[in-house]
Amino acid sequence: MDDEFIQSEGRNLKIAWDKFVPHSSIFVPSQNTDDCKKLLKRACNKRKFRTRIRVGTWDGVRGVRVWRIEDKKG
């Protein structure tokens, strides 16, 4: 299992990267969204994932959402 802990705002967040498949998303609650976005972008780039990352408020909670986009063919 490809798990990794990302530390954001003093919390260790465990992300199961093997379950982060194309057309799925993850949400990380965060007040310091710039740092959180950078951490997530670095982790996704390390795995060569194509993603779309947005900062916003979902269900009243501020944070960063990452959508995995289908990998390039060929």
Secondary structure, DSSP 8 states (H G I E B T S, - for coil): --EEEEEETTEEEEEEGGG--TT-EEEEE-S-HHHHHHHHHHHHHHTT--EEEEEEEETTEEEEEEEE------
